[in-house]
Amino acid sequence: MALDAGTLQIGGESIESSWFLILAALLFSIGSVGILVRRNPLVILVCIELMLNAVNLTLVTFSRQLQNLDGQLFALMSLTVAAAEAVVGLGILVDIFKLRELEDVDDLSELKG
Amino acid sequence: MNWLPLVILLFPAVGGALLAGRGWRWPRPLTVIIGPGVVWLSFFAVLYGYWTDVNVDQTYWTWIRAGSFVLPVNLLLDHLSLFMCLVITGVGGLIVTYAVGYMEHESDASYARFFCYMDVFVFSMLLLVLAGNFVFLIVGWALVGLSSYLLIGFYYWRPAAVVAARKAFVMNVIGDVGMILGTFVVFLQFHATTYGNFGWVPKSDSGYLELAAFLFLVGAVAKSAQLPLHTWLPDAMEGPTPVSALIHAATMVTAGVYLVGRLHPIYDVAAVAHHTVAIVGAVTALFAATIAIVQVDIKRVLAYSTMSQIGYMFLAVGMGAYAAGFFHLLSHAFFKALLFMSAGNVIHAMDDEQDMRRYGGLWGQLRWTSPSFLIGSLALVGVFPLVGFFSKEFVLGAVFSKPDDPVSIWVWVVGFVTAVLTGFYTGRMWWVAFWGRPSETRPVEQPHEAPGVMLIPVLILALLSTAGGLVQTSALGFGTTLVEDYLKPVLGALAWPPSPIELIVTIATFAFGVLAFLGAYLMYVPRSERRAAFLDGVAEVAMAQPRPWSEQFPRLQALLEHKYYFDELYDFVFIRPLNWIASWGDRRIDRTVIDGSLTGVAALIEDGGAGLGALENGYFRSYVLVFVGGAIVAGLIVLWRAFT
């Protein structure tokens, strides 16, 4: 199959890879804006997951486009790290909730200079 | 046999280490056995070496090898070091045994500490005389200074003792610096670190040889309390009396004499330095004898007397009469240790009172100590046939007979005058402290004689001071010459024959010394207290009661009481300028420049930290904002690079 830069074959259909990349950029932007504007710690964690997976989508896209499995391997690694990060992050949150009522992350500013 | 020097060193080293480690927990009898016991064991090892006539320069291993600098660990046990070891361990053993009684009022811990220091001192002194190279000589030299410091400051709760200890240490360190610099000169110019029979000493005089000899002389002068580094010795009397007897009379302060004797091949060539030794000794002998006349503390009289007698040793070795100097060292070790220990008995009996004007009338009350003190005094004056007569006259006779030397006759004159003064101040000490009626301010009405452990060493030394002179009677022109013969292999024979009138001079010195001793009776015993049977037969003389010369010459009295203002001079020349510089530096440099720069740096960091800390506001979103902003900037840079 001739390699057409910018075109991916998915289920017999050709789709421009730019769409995937635009989707990833949108997801990433939503995630980062979410972190900036939301104060609920759980939502912030979700937003981080969103950003991570946006990056994963980019990795997989380029992997298909370049016919190189490195990107997919990297995405798998990233998923593992994300799982671990979710465990640690949620664990910290549960501990904090045990200690006190937490309305938003701005209450956690004891380490300010 | 080659291990004998190590064995001699080992005993006191082990004793000191044991007492240092566990001594303060031991029951007192164990301390009593170990403290003096190791010194006696060492003494027996030395005696064994004496009988088997050991003569070794044993290299055990090479300690340092760096280019042309090779330093072996070698110990030298020849006749000179054996002679010194006999004095150190023999007289030392007696004194440490005496201390068993003298220190008995101390607590158990202090008691063990005292014997620990004493053993360490004996070890250090033995190392000093057994060293076969300059480096170990310096190690021993510094260690005896340390032991001296520790023992002078033994009563560390007394401020005067602490100050005296510090003074002695500083003075000794001046000497140590001289020794170290002298060793540098010897190594750099003559490429020698060991004595090695002194084959490396050039045959003709040179500037560097004189320099080395003068630098070693600085060490000798400081250690032996000669002018001008003498001021520490009288203050060192703050230490316990056995310490004064062992370290500040019998052994350590004679290390300077040993040094000049040991390095005599250098001094034989370096004529200027050699003459300086004699002149320093003569001046110190006279100087200290004059001060001794006005001292009222019995231990200080003995301290100045020690300086004066070491001056005799210096003038003897400085004139090249080495055997005479070392015989006087031996004799002085006997009678001065005897005097100090008898004085210790008196001080013990007098409730620690040391002002001899407050004694009086002890003769007959202290039945054993008084005659012992008298024997020591007469030996110090040089009365025939006590040991002091033979040694002092040997020194003065040899100096008097030395031909072709412009200095020798002047040195002899000073020595003669000093001998007369010695008779006088010794007489003063004896008559004031022991004769006449008991002083009205005497602390104890009926003094008790010291216990046996303090008397027996005193009596042994009294015996040695009486009969010891018989080993070397050459002052009379005939008889035995055991000391001279024994030291001849190391020190060489006396290079000139006795002068024909030497015997007349000897008798004159003796006679004037004794007259001065008796003259002190007229001066210091009031007429009303004189006993009819003694001297008063000479009615005309005896009726005289000269006015005390302290009243006749008040300014001279003040000059002597202030010890020629040496302490004041050093205070003015060294201590006050140093204090002034130090306080100036404190105000102008330490508090402004140094403190200022340090607090400045600290303030900078603190302010900077506070400024940067404002960025850490604790809000998660602001960190994320910085992160996202950074990512956007990075992305823009990448895009800009890609499109240009």
HADDOCK unambig.tbl for C-alpha pairs under 7 A between the chains (distance, minus, plus):
assign (segid A and resid 35 and name CA) (segid B and resid 621 and name CA) 6.83 0.50 0.50
assign (segid A and resid 36 and name CA) (segid B and resid 621 and name CA) 5.14 0.50 0.50
assign (segid A and resid 36 and name CA) (segid B and resid 624 and name CA) 6.62 0.50 0.50
assign (segid A and resid 36 and name CA) (segid B and resid 625 and name CA) 6.64 0.50 0.50
assign (segid A and resid 105 and name CA) (segid B and resid 620 and name CA) 6.86 0.50 0.50
assign (segid A and resid 106 and name CA) (segid B and resid 619 and name CA) 5.49 0.50 0.50
assign (segid A and resid 106 and name CA) (segid B and resid 620 and name CA) 6.90 0.50 0.50
assign (segid A and resid 109 and name CA) (segid B and resid 618 and name CA) 4.00 0.50 0.50
assign (segid A and resid 109 and name CA) (segid B and resid 619 and name CA) 5.81 0.50 0.50
assign (segid A and resid 110 and name CA) (segid B and resid 618 and name CA) 6.48 0.50 0.50
assign (segid A and resid 111 and name CA) (segid B and resid 618 and name CA) 5.70 0.50 0.50
assign (segid A and resid 112 and name CA) (segid B and resid 616 and name CA) 4.98 0.50 0.50
assign (segid A and resid 112 and name CA) (segid B and resid 617 and name CA) 4.55 0.50 0.50
assign (segid A and resid 112 and name CA) (segid B and resid 618 and name CA) 4.13 0.50 0.50
assign (segid A and resid 113 and name CA) (segid B and resid 613 and name CA) 4.00 0.50 0.50
assign (segid A and resid 113 and name CA) (segid B and resid 614 and name CA) 5.54 0.50 0.50
assign (segid A and resid 113 and name CA) (segid B and resid 616 and name CA) 4.98 0.50 0.50
assign (segid A and resid 113 and name CA) (segid B and resid 617 and name CA) 6.09 0.50 0.50
